Amino acid sequence: MAGFLDNFRWPECECVDWGERRNTVASVAAGVLFFTGWWIMIDAAVMYPSQEQMNHAFHTCGVFSTFAFFMYVLELLALSCFITK
């Protein structure tokens, strides 16, 4: 299975230059997905408040992934303070 997509290339689109905006677009898309996930999780908790209707342990994955996300961002910020250009 290794090398399955090695020679695959997306067709180039001349109408959009993603060179400078690629990181911005990726960050916005990640933020939208992050917000949507939490929105769905909070909505499910409101719609099914009792433990019998929905096990609230399902929120554990979201909480731990959010905590890991913030730890990762803080580590990147700490490293960027020590890197001089």
Rosetta blueprint (number, residue, H / E / L):
1 M L
2 A L
3 G L
4 F L
5 L L
6 D L
7 N L
8 F L
9 R L
10 W L
11 P L
12 E L
13 C L
14 E L
15 C L
16 V L
17 D L
18 W L
19 G L
20 E L
21 R L
22 R H
23 N H
24 T H
25 V H
26 A H
27 S H
28 V H
29 A H
30 A H
31 G H
32 V H
33 L H
34 F H
35 F H
36 T H
37 G H
38 W H
39 W H
40 I H
41 M H
42 I H
43 D H
44 A H
45 A H
46 V H
47 M H
48 Y L
49 P L
50 S L
51 Q L
52 E L
53 Q L
54 M L
55 N L
56 H H
57 A H
58 F H
59 H H
60 T H
61 C H
62 G H
63 V H
64 F H
65 S H
66 T H
67 F H
68 A H
69 F H
70 F H
71 M H
72 Y H
73 V H
74 L H
75 E H
76 L H
77 L H
78 A H
79 L H
80 S H
81 C H
82 F H
83 I L
84 T L
85 K L
